[in-house]
């Protein structure tokens, strides 16, 4: 699964939860999405369907959920580029610290 959370009060960074690099995928939002979910995707093997939270579209194929994160740091500028197994990017974010 992949999840980008909203910045929480008192925190200076955005947190990510990622586990789509080849392990068994899980649905996201099975117990309801949290108020801090900005973007999240997951997969249910039993339903053979994608799931979503926040601004994410529902993944139409399992290949859209398996992914890796490319994190590029240039001084105080950071770019987070999630990339699916077919090389397509999604939810790219830039941060300045």
PDB file as gemmi writes it, atoms N, CA and C in Angstrom:
CRYST1    1.000    1.000    1.000  90.00  90.00  90.00 P 1                      
ATOM      1  N   UNK A   1       0.827  -1.184   0.000  1.00  0.00           N  
ATOM      2  CA  UNK A   1       0.000   0.000   0.000  1.00  0.00           C  
ATOM      3  C   UNK A   1       0.873   1.248   0.000  1.00  0.00           C  
ATOM      4  N   UNK A   2       0.250   2.360  -0.249  1.00  0.00           N  
ATOM      5  CA  UNK A   2       0.936   3.649  -0.245  1.00  0.00           C  
ATOM      6  C   UNK A   2       0.013   4.648   0.430  1.00  0.00           C  
ATOM      7  N   UNK A   3       0.575   5.447   1.330  1.00  0.00           N  
ATOM      8  CA  UNK A   3      -0.220   6.466   2.005  1.00  0.00           C  
ATOM      9  C   UNK A   3       0.649   7.683   2.279  1.00  0.00           C  
ATOM     10  N   UNK A   4       0.131   8.848   1.892  1.00  0.00           N  
ATOM     11  CA  UNK A   4       0.745  10.127   2.249  1.00  0.00           C  
ATOM     12  C   UNK A   4      -0.219  10.812   3.201  1.00  0.00           C  
ATOM     13  N   UNK A   5       0.281  11.206   4.350  1.00  0.00           N  
ATOM     14  CA  UNK A   5      -0.567  11.834   5.357  1.00  0.00           C  
ATOM     15  C   UNK A   5      -0.469  13.347   5.294  1.00  0.00           C  
ATOM     16  N   UNK A   6      -1.472  13.999   5.819  1.00  0.00           N  
ATOM     17  CA  UNK A   6      -1.439  15.451   5.953  1.00  0.00           C  
ATOM     18  C   UNK A   6      -0.449  15.816   7.052  1.00  0.00           C  
ATOM     19  N   UNK A   7       0.159  16.969   6.917  1.00  0.00           N  
ATOM     20  CA  UNK A   7       1.048  17.474   7.970  1.00  0.00           C  
ATOM     21  C   UNK A   7       0.213  17.703   9.226  1.00  0.00           C  
ATOM     22  N   UNK A   8       0.668  17.174  10.324  1.00  0.00           N  
ATOM     23  CA  UNK A   8      -0.058  17.282  11.580  1.00  0.00           C  
ATOM     24  C   UNK A   8       0.401  18.520  12.356  1.00  0.00           C  
ATOM     25  N   UNK A   9      -0.477  19.108  13.153  1.00  0.00           N  
ATOM     26  CA  UNK A   9      -0.102  20.291  13.942  1.00  0.00           C  
ATOM     27  C   UNK A   9       1.140  20.007  14.784  1.00  0.00           C  
ATOM     28  N   UNK A  10       2.057  20.934  14.767  1.00  0.00           N  
ATOM     29  CA  UNK A  10       3.275  20.808  15.544  1.00  0.00           C  
ATOM     30  C   UNK A  10       4.377  20.011  14.868  1.00  0.00           C  
ATOM     31  N   UNK A  11       4.100  19.402  13.709  1.00  0.00           N  
ATOM     32  CA  UNK A  11       5.117  18.641  12.988  1.00  0.00           C  
ATOM     33  C   UNK A  11       5.650  19.469  11.828  1.00  0.00           C  
ATOM     34  N   UNK A  12       6.916  19.296  11.503  1.00  0.00           N  
ATOM     35  CA  UNK A  12       7.520  20.057  10.418  1.00  0.00           C  
ATOM     36  C   UNK A  12       7.674  19.232   9.147  1.00  0.00           C  
ATOM     37  N   UNK A  13       7.099  18.042   9.111  1.00  0.00           N  
ATOM     38  CA  UNK A  13       7.232  17.195   7.945  1.00  0.00           C  
ATOM     39  C   UNK A  13       5.930  16.446   7.677  1.00  0.00           C  
ATOM     40  N   UNK A  14       5.829  15.882   6.493  1.00  0.00           N  
ATOM     41  CA  UNK A  14       4.710  15.041   6.086  1.00  0.00           C  
ATOM     42  C   UNK A  14       5.161  13.595   6.216  1.00  0.00           C  
ATOM     43  N   UNK A  15       4.318  12.725   6.761  1.00  0.00           N  
ATOM     44  CA  UNK A  15       4.708  11.317   6.897  1.00  0.00           C  
ATOM     45  C   UNK A  15       4.112  10.472   5.772  1.00  0.00           C  
ATOM     46  N   UNK A  16       4.853   9.439   5.423  1.00  0.00           N  
ATOM     47  CA  UNK A  16       4.454   8.475   4.399  1.00  0.00           C  
ATOM     48  C   UNK A  16       4.445   7.084   5.009  1.00  0.00           C  
ATOM     49  N   UNK A  17       3.539   6.235   4.536  1.00  0.00           N  
ATOM     50  CA  UNK A  17       3.539   4.812   4.852  1.00  0.00           C  
ATOM     51  C   UNK A  17       3.594   4.108   3.509  1.00  0.00           C  
ATOM     52  N   UNK A  18       4.600   3.280   3.308  1.00  0.00           N  
ATOM     53  CA  UNK A  18       4.756   2.636   2.015  1.00  0.00           C  
ATOM     54  C   UNK A  18       5.205   1.199   2.207  1.00  0.00           C  
ATOM     55  N   UNK A  19       4.652   0.313   1.423  1.00  0.00           N  
ATOM     56  CA  UNK A  19       4.998  -1.096   1.538  1.00  0.00           C  
ATOM     57  C   UNK A  19       4.682  -1.847   0.264  1.00  0.00           C  
ATOM     58  N   UNK A  20       4.707  -1.164  -0.855  1.00  0.00           N  
ATOM     59  CA  UNK A  20       4.311  -1.788  -2.114  1.00  0.00           C  
ATOM     60  C   UNK A  20       5.454  -2.273  -2.952  1.00  0.00           C  
ATOM     61  N   UNK A  21       6.606  -2.535  -2.357  1.00  0.00           N  
ATOM     62  CA  UNK A  21       7.781  -2.925  -3.125  1.00  0.00           C  
ATOM     63  C   UNK A  21       7.891  -4.403  -3.411  1.00  0.00           C  
ATOM     64  N   UNK A  22       6.826  -5.161  -3.266  1.00  0.00           N  
ATOM     65  CA  UNK A  22       6.869  -6.574  -3.589  1.00  0.00           C  
ATOM     66  C   UNK A  22       6.232  -7.448  -2.531  1.00  0.00           C  
ATOM     67  N   UNK A  23       5.955  -6.896  -1.352  1.00  0.00           N  
ATOM     68  CA  UNK A  23       5.287  -7.663  -0.299  1.00  0.00           C  
ATOM     69  C   UNK A  23       3.809  -7.818  -0.613  1.00  0.00           C  
ATOM     70  N   UNK A  24       3.105  -8.574   0.220  1.00  0.00           N  
ATOM     71  CA  UNK A  24       1.670  -8.762   0.028  1.00  0.00           C  
ATOM     72  C   UNK A  24       0.956  -7.439   0.291  1.00  0.00           C  
ATOM     73  N   UNK A  25       0.171  -7.019  -0.664  1.00  0.00           N  
ATOM     74  CA  UNK A  25      -0.565  -5.760  -0.552  1.00  0.00           C  
ATOM     75  C   UNK A  25      -1.752  -5.923   0.381  1.00  0.00           C  
ATOM     76  N   UNK A  26      -2.211  -4.809   0.898  1.00  0.00           N  
ATOM     77  CA  UNK A  26      -3.365  -4.759   1.787  1.00  0.00           C  
ATOM     78  C   UNK A  26      -4.318  -3.695   1.274  1.00  0.00           C  
ATOM     79  N   UNK A  27      -5.621  -3.862   1.507  1.00  0.00           N  
ATOM     80  CA  UNK A  27      -6.539  -2.776   1.170  1.00  0.00           C  
ATOM     81  C   UNK A  27      -6.328  -1.619   2.136  1.00  0.00           C  
ATOM     82  N   UNK A  28      -6.618  -0.433   1.677  1.00  0.00           N  
ATOM     83  CA  UNK A  28      -6.541   0.742   2.551  1.00  0.00           C  
ATOM     84  C   UNK A  28      -7.965   1.207   2.802  1.00  0.00           C  
ATOM     85  N   UNK A  29      -8.198   1.705   3.968  1.00  0.00           N  
ATOM     86  CA  UNK A  29      -9.527   2.204   4.280  1.00  0.00           C  
ATOM     87  C   UNK A  29     -10.532   1.124   4.629  1.00  0.00           C  
ATOM     88  N   UNK A  30     -10.054  -0.106   4.875  1.00  0.00           N  
ATOM     89  CA  UNK A  30     -10.972  -1.194   5.198  1.00  0.00           C  
ATOM     90  C   UNK A  30     -11.797  -0.869   6.439  1.00  0.00           C  
ATOM     91  N   UNK A  31     -11.192  -0.159   7.375  1.00  0.00           N  
ATOM     92  CA  UNK A  31     -11.892   0.251   8.595  1.00  0.00           C  
ATOM     93  C   UNK A  31     -12.247   1.728   8.526  1.00  0.00           C  
ATOM     94  N   UNK A  32     -12.233   2.281   7.335  1.00  0.00           N  
ATOM     95  CA  UNK A  32     -12.509   3.700   7.151  1.00  0.00           C  
ATOM     96  C   UNK A  32     -11.227   4.494   7.048  1.00  0.00           C  
ATOM     97  N   UNK A  33     -11.233   5.493   6.243  1.00  0.00           N  
ATOM     98  CA  UNK A  33     -10.058   6.350   6.082  1.00  0.00           C  
ATOM     99  C   UNK A  33      -9.982   7.306   7.268  1.00  0.00           C  
ATOM    100  N   UNK A  34      -8.778   7.658   7.648  1.00  0.00           N  
ATOM    101  CA  UNK A  34      -8.568   8.601   8.753  1.00  0.00           C  
ATOM    102  C   UNK A  34      -8.620  10.029   8.224  1.00  0.00           C  
ATOM    103  N   UNK A  35      -8.862  10.958   9.098  1.00  0.00           N  
ATOM    104  CA  UNK A  35      -8.899  12.362   8.718  1.00  0.00           C  
ATOM    105  C   UNK A  35      -7.559  12.900   8.271  1.00  0.00           C  
ATOM    106  N   UNK A  36      -6.467  12.186   8.576  1.00  0.00           N  
ATOM    107  CA  UNK A  36      -5.132  12.633   8.175  1.00  0.00           C  
ATOM    108  C   UNK A  36      -4.662  11.998   6.871  1.00  0.00           C  
ATOM    109  N   UNK A  37      -5.485  11.172   6.219  1.00  0.00           N  
ATOM    110  CA  UNK A  37      -5.108  10.557   4.945  1.00  0.00           C  
ATOM    111  C   UNK A  37      -5.273  11.556   3.805  1.00  0.00           C  
ATOM    112  N   UNK A  38      -4.171  12.008   3.230  1.00  0.00           N  
ATOM    113  CA  UNK A  38      -4.231  12.917   2.087  1.00  0.00           C  
ATOM    114  C   UNK A  38      -4.357  12.136   0.787  1.00  0.00           C  
ATOM    115  N   UNK A  39      -3.678  10.960   0.712  1.00  0.00           N  
ATOM    116  CA  UNK A  39      -3.655  10.167  -0.516  1.00  0.00           C  
ATOM    117  C   UNK A  39      -3.255   8.755  -0.118  1.00  0.00           C  
ATOM    118  N   UNK A  40      -4.033   7.780  -0.490  1.00  0.00           N  
ATOM    119  CA  UNK A  40      -3.675   6.405  -0.152  1.00  0.00           C  
ATOM    120  C   UNK A  40      -4.272   5.417  -1.131  1.00  0.00           C  
ATOM    121  N   UNK A  41      -3.498   4.369  -1.457  1.00  0.00           N  
ATOM    122  CA  UNK A  41      -3.984   3.303  -2.336  1.00  0.00           C  
ATOM    123  C   UNK A  41      -3.624   1.944  -1.735  1.00  0.00           C  
ATOM    124  N   UNK A  42      -4.435   0.957  -2.026  1.00  0.00           N  
ATOM    125  CA  UNK A  42      -4.200  -0.401  -1.566  1.00  0.00           C  
ATOM    126  C   UNK A  42      -4.860  -1.382  -2.508  1.00  0.00           C  
ATOM    127  N   UNK A  43      -4.764  -2.684  -2.180  1.00  0.00           N  
ATOM    128  CA  UNK A  43      -5.324  -3.721  -3.040  1.00  0.00           C  
ATOM    129  C   UNK A  43      -5.879  -4.847  -2.184  1.00  0.00           C  
ATOM    130  N   UNK A  44      -7.044  -5.358  -2.557  1.00  0.00           N  
ATOM    131  CA  UNK A  44      -7.656  -6.513  -1.905  1.00  0.00           C  
ATOM    132  C   UNK A  44      -7.562  -7.709  -2.840  1.00  0.00           C  
ATOM    133  N   UNK A  45      -6.847  -8.747  -2.416  1.00  0.00           N  
ATOM    134  CA  UNK A  45      -6.745  -9.966  -3.227  1.00  0.00           C  
ATOM    135  C   UNK A  45      -8.080 -10.692  -3.271  1.00  0.00           C  
ATOM    136  N   UNK A  46      -8.824 -10.713  -2.166  1.00  0.00           N  
ATOM    137  CA  UNK A  46     -10.090 -11.442  -2.132  1.00  0.00           C  
ATOM    138  C   UNK A  46     -11.140 -10.806  -3.045  1.00  0.00           C  
ATOM    139  N   UNK A  47     -11.089  -9.491  -3.190  1.00  0.00           N  
ATOM    140  CA  UNK A  47     -12.039  -8.793  -4.066  1.00  0.00           C  
ATOM    141  C   UNK A  47     -11.459  -8.519  -5.448  1.00  0.00           C  
ATOM    142  N   UNK A  48     -10.139  -8.741  -5.586  1.00  0.00           N  
ATOM    143  CA  UNK A  48      -9.430  -8.429  -6.831  1.00  0.00           C  
ATOM    144  C   UNK A  48      -9.741  -6.995  -7.268  1.00  0.00           C  
ATOM    145  N   UNK A  49      -9.599  -6.081  -6.299  1.00  0.00           N  
ATOM    146  CA  UNK A  49      -9.947  -4.686  -6.559  1.00  0.00           C  
ATOM    147  C   UNK A  49      -9.072  -3.760  -5.729  1.00  0.00           C  
ATOM    148  N   UNK A  50      -8.895  -2.550  -6.247  1.00  0.00           N  
ATOM    149  CA  UNK A  50      -8.140  -1.530  -5.546  1.00  0.00           C  
ATOM    150  C   UNK A  50      -9.002  -0.791  -4.547  1.00  0.00           C  
ATOM    151  N   UNK A  51      -8.333  -0.087  -3.636  1.00  0.00           N  
ATOM    152  CA  UNK A  51      -9.028   0.743  -2.661  1.00  0.00           C  
ATOM    153  C   UNK A  51      -8.266   2.053  -2.529  1.00  0.00           C  
ATOM    154  N   UNK A  52      -8.932   3.071  -1.970  1.00  0.00           N  
ATOM    155  CA  UNK A  52      -8.334   4.398  -1.932  1.00  0.00           C  
ATOM    156  C   UNK A  52      -8.775   5.176  -0.710  1.00  0.00           C  
ATOM    157  N   UNK A  53      -8.008   6.214  -0.384  1.00  0.00           N  
ATOM    158  CA  UNK A  53      -8.349   7.204   0.636  1.00  0.00           C  
ATOM    159  C   UNK A  53      -7.919   8.567   0.118  1.00  0.00           C  
ATOM    160  N   UNK A  54      -8.544   9.613   0.650  1.00  0.00           N  
ATOM    161  CA  UNK A  54      -8.151  10.968   0.288  1.00  0.00           C  
ATOM    162  C   UNK A  54      -8.356  11.257  -1.187  1.00  0.00           C  
ATOM    163  N   UNK A  55      -7.386  11.933  -1.788  1.00  0.00           N  
ATOM    164  CA  UNK A  55      -7.496  12.390  -3.176  1.00  0.00           C  
ATOM    165  C   UNK A  55      -7.094  11.344  -4.206  1.00  0.00           C  
ATOM    166  N   UNK A  56      -6.736  10.137  -3.776  1.00  0.00           N  
ATOM    167  CA  UNK A  56      -6.262   9.107  -4.710  1.00  0.00           C  
ATOM    168  C   UNK A  56      -7.398   8.525  -5.538  1.00  0.00           C  
ATOM    169  N   UNK A  57      -7.122   8.196  -6.806  1.00  0.00           N  
ATOM    170  CA  UNK A  57      -8.103   7.441  -7.587  1.00  0.00           C  
ATOM    171  C   UNK A  57      -8.040   5.969  -7.167  1.00  0.00           C  
ATOM    172  N   UNK A  58      -9.106   5.228  -7.391  1.00  0.00           N  
ATOM    173  CA  UNK A  58      -9.102   3.785  -7.115  1.00  0.00           C  
ATOM    174  C   UNK A  58      -8.185   3.114  -8.135  1.00  0.00           C  
ATOM    175  N   UNK A  59      -7.166   2.369  -7.693  1.00  0.00           N  
ATOM    176  CA  UNK A  59      -6.288   1.677  -8.652  1.00  0.00           C  
ATOM    177  C   UNK A  59      -7.089   0.648  -9.451  1.00  0.00           C  
ATOM    178  N   UNK A  60      -6.963   0.710 -10.775  1.00  0.00           N  
ATOM    179  CA  UNK A  60      -7.731  -0.197 -11.629  1.00  0.00           C  
ATOM    180  C   UNK A  60      -7.017  -1.528 -11.857  1.00  0.00           C  
ATOM    181  N   UNK A  61      -5.746  -1.606 -11.467  1.00  0.00           N  
ATOM    182  CA  UNK A  61      -4.976  -2.839 -11.642  1.00  0.00           C  
ATOM    183  C   UNK A  61      -3.945  -2.940 -10.528  1.00  0.00           C  
ATOM    184  N   UNK A  62      -3.562  -4.159 -10.190  1.00  0.00           N  
ATOM    185  CA  UNK A  62      -2.582  -4.374  -9.128  1.00  0.00           C  
ATOM    186  C   UNK A  62      -1.234  -3.738  -9.479  1.00  0.00           C  
ATOM    187  N   UNK A  63      -0.936  -3.613 -10.776  1.00  0.00           N  
ATOM    188  CA  UNK A  63       0.334  -3.013 -11.202  1.00  0.00           C  
ATOM    189  C   UNK A  63       0.423  -1.530 -10.834  1.00  0.00           C  
ATOM    190  N   UNK A  64      -0.708  -0.898 -10.510  1.00  0.00           N  
ATOM    191  CA  UNK A  64      -0.711   0.505 -10.089  1.00  0.00           C  
ATOM    192  C   UNK A  64      -0.399   0.647  -8.601  1.00  0.00           C  
ATOM    193  N   UNK A  65      -0.381  -0.467  -7.860  1.00  0.00           N  
ATOM    194  CA  UNK A  65      -0.174  -0.401  -6.416  1.00  0.00           C  
ATOM    195  C   UNK A  65       1.254  -0.782  -6.034  1.00  0.00           C  
ATOM    196  N   UNK A  66       1.843  -1.797  -6.688  1.00  0.00           N  
ATOM    197  CA  UNK A  66       3.246  -2.127  -6.426  1.00  0.00           C  
ATOM    198  C   UNK A  66       4.099  -0.952  -6.890  1.00  0.00           C  
ATOM    199  N   UNK A  67       5.030  -0.480  -6.042  1.00  0.00           N  
ATOM    200  CA  UNK A  67       5.735   0.764  -6.347  1.00  0.00           C  
ATOM    201  C   UNK A  67       7.030   0.874  -5.549  1.00  0.00           C  
ATOM    202  N   UNK A  68       7.758   1.928  -5.845  1.00  0.00           N  
ATOM    203  CA  UNK A  68       8.889   2.339  -5.018  1.00  0.00           C  
ATOM    204  C   UNK A  68       8.859   3.857  -4.929  1.00  0.00           C  
ATOM    205  N   UNK A  69       9.595   4.422  -3.973  1.00  0.00           N  
ATOM    206  CA  UNK A  69       9.678   5.877  -3.822  1.00  0.00           C  
ATOM    207  C   UNK A  69      11.060   6.348  -4.211  1.00  0.00           C  
ATOM    208  N   UNK A  70      11.115   7.337  -5.065  1.00  0.00           N  
ATOM    209  CA  UNK A  70      12.359   8.022  -5.380  1.00  0.00           C  
ATOM    210  C   UNK A  70      12.334   9.333  -4.602  1.00  0.00           C  
ATOM    211  N   UNK A  71      13.295   9.509  -3.708  1.00  0.00           N  
ATOM    212  CA  UNK A  71      13.390  10.732  -2.914  1.00  0.00           C  
ATOM    213  C   UNK A  71      14.655  11.460  -3.354  1.00  0.00           C  
ATOM    214  N   UNK A  72      14.477  12.670  -3.874  1.00  0.00           N  
ATOM    215  CA  UNK A  72      15.590  13.478  -4.370  1.00  0.00           C  
ATOM    216  C   UNK A  72      15.777  14.669  -3.442  1.00  0.00           C  
ATOM    217  N   UNK A  73      17.006  14.854  -2.951  1.00  0.00           N  
ATOM    218  CA  UNK A  73      17.311  15.958  -2.046  1.00  0.00           C  
ATOM    219  C   UNK A  73      18.321  16.868  -2.721  1.00  0.00           C  
ATOM    220  N   UNK A  74      17.983  18.158  -2.807  1.00  0.00           N  
ATOM    221  CA  UNK A  74      18.882  19.161  -3.376  1.00  0.00           C  
ATOM    222  C   UNK A  74      18.911  20.338  -2.411  1.00  0.00           C  
ATOM    223  N   UNK A  75      19.874  20.338  -1.515  1.00  0.00           N  
ATOM    224  CA  UNK A  75      19.939  21.389  -0.497  1.00  0.00           C  
ATOM    225  C   UNK A  75      18.760  21.282   0.440  1.00  0.00           C  
ATOM    226  N   UNK A  76      17.911  22.303   0.449  1.00  0.00           N  
ATOM    227  CA  UNK A  76      16.734  22.285   1.313  1.00  0.00           C  
ATOM    228  C   UNK A  76      15.460  21.907   0.554  1.00  0.00           C  
ATOM    229  N   UNK A  77      15.604  21.481  -0.697  1.00  0.00           N  
ATOM    230  CA  UNK A  77      14.463  21.079  -1.516  1.00  0.00           C  
ATOM    231  C   UNK A  77      14.416  19.550  -1.634  1.00  0.00           C  
ATOM    232  N   UNK A  78      13.250  18.969  -1.354  1.00  0.00           N  
ATOM    233  CA  UNK A  78      13.063  17.521  -1.425  1.00  0.00           C  
ATOM    234  C   UNK A  78      11.896  17.223  -2.362  1.00  0.00           C  
ATOM    235  N   UNK A  79      12.090  16.264  -3.270  1.00  0.00           N  
ATOM    236  CA  UNK A  79      11.019  15.787  -4.145  1.00  0.00           C  
ATOM    237  C   UNK A  79      10.801  14.307  -3.857  1.00  0.00           C  
ATOM    238  N   UNK A  80       9.529  13.929  -3.615  1.00  0.00           N  
ATOM    239  CA  UNK A  80       9.160  12.538  -3.402  1.00  0.00           C  
ATOM    240  C   UNK A  80       8.371  12.101  -4.629  1.00  0.00           C  
ATOM    241  N   UNK A  81       8.884  11.077  -5.328  1.00  0.00           N  
ATOM    242  CA  UNK A  81       8.278  10.617  -6.578  1.00  0.00           C  
ATOM    243  C   UNK A  81       7.916   9.138  -6.470  1.00  0.00           C  
ATOM    244  N   UNK A  82       6.669   8.817  -6.088  1.00  0.00           N  
ATOM    245  CA  UNK A  82       6.240   7.426  -6.127  1.00  0.00           C  
ATOM    246  C   UNK A  82       6.164   6.969  -7.590  1.00  0.00           C  
ATOM    247  N   UNK A  83       6.661   5.768  -7.848  1.00  0.00           N  
ATOM    248  CA  UNK A  83       6.717   5.240  -9.216  1.00  0.00           C  
ATOM    249  C   UNK A  83       6.192   3.818  -9.194  1.00  0.00           C  
ATOM    250  N   UNK A  84       5.183   3.510 -10.041  1.00  0.00           N  
ATOM    251  CA  UNK A  84       4.625   2.158 -10.018  1.00  0.00           C  
ATOM    252  C   UNK A  84       5.521   1.181 -10.773  1.00  0.00           C  
ATOM    253  N   UNK A  85       5.153  -0.090 -10.752  1.00  0.00           N  
ATOM    254  CA  UNK A  85       6.021  -1.121 -11.321  1.00  0.00           C  
ATOM    255  C   UNK A  85       6.217  -0.996 -12.830  1.00  0.00           C  
ATOM    256  N   UNK A  86       5.381  -0.205 -13.501  1.00  0.00           N  
ATOM    257  CA  UNK A  86       5.539   0.007 -14.946  1.00  0.00           C  
ATOM    258  C   UNK A  86       6.241   1.322 -15.252  1.00  0.00           C  
ATOM    259  N   UNK A  87       6.746   2.002 -14.203  1.00  0.00           N  
ATOM    260  CA  UNK A  87       7.495   3.239 -14.393  1.00  0.00           C  
ATOM    261  C   UNK A  87       6.650   4.499 -14.434  1.00  0.00           C  
ATOM    262  N   UNK A  88       5.354   4.383 -14.157  1.00  0.00           N  
ATOM    263  CA  UNK A  88       4.476   5.555 -14.150  1.00  0.00           C  
ATOM    264  C   UNK A  88       4.546   6.212 -12.777  1.00  0.00           C  
ATOM    265  N   UNK A  89       4.656   7.533 -12.753  1.00  0.00           N  
ATOM    266  CA  UNK A  89       4.721   8.259 -11.482  1.00  0.00           C  
ATOM    267  C   UNK A  89       3.324   8.701 -11.060  1.00  0.00           C  
ATOM    268  N   UNK A  90       3.159   8.903  -9.751  1.00  0.00           N  
ATOM    269  CA  UNK A  90       1.880   9.373  -9.210  1.00  0.00           C  
ATOM    270  C   UNK A  90       2.147  10.113  -7.913  1.00  0.00           C  
ATOM    271  N   UNK A  91       1.262  11.012  -7.544  1.00  0.00           N  
ATOM    272  CA  UNK A  91       1.317  11.757  -6.282  1.00  0.00           C  
ATOM    273  C   UNK A  91       2.700  12.352  -5.996  1.00  0.00           C  
ATOM    274  N   UNK A  92       3.330  12.954  -7.012  1.00  0.00           N  
ATOM    275  CA  UNK A  92       4.652  13.569  -6.850  1.00  0.00           C  
ATOM    276  C   UNK A  92       4.508  14.831  -6.007  1.00  0.00           C  
ATOM    277  N   UNK A  93       5.377  14.978  -5.002  1.00  0.00           N  
ATOM    278  CA  UNK A  93       5.304  16.114  -4.084  1.00  0.00           C  
ATOM    279  C   UNK A  93       6.671  16.751  -3.918  1.00  0.00           C  
ATOM    280  N   UNK A  94       6.677  18.091  -3.836  1.00  0.00           N  
ATOM    281  CA  UNK A  94       7.898  18.875  -3.584  1.00  0.00           C  
ATOM    282  C   UNK A  94       7.759  19.558  -2.234  1.00  0.00           C  
ATOM    283  N   UNK A  95       8.867  19.575  -1.505  1.00  0.00           N  
ATOM    284  CA  UNK A  95       8.910  20.225  -0.198  1.00  0.00           C  
ATOM    285  C   UNK A  95      10.157  21.091  -0.097  1.00  0.00           C  
ATOM    286  N   UNK A  96      10.022  22.238   0.541  1.00  0.00           N  
ATOM    287  CA  UNK A  96      11.157  23.104   0.830  1.00  0.00           C  
ATOM    288  C   UNK A  96      11.273  23.229   2.341  1.00  0.00           C  
ATOM    289  N   UNK A  97      12.467  22.992   2.865  1.00  0.00           N  
ATOM    290  CA  UNK A  97      12.724  23.051   4.305  1.00  0.00           C  
ATOM    291  C   UNK A  97      13.664  24.185   4.622  1.00  0.00           C  
TER     292      UNK A  97                                                      
END                                                                             
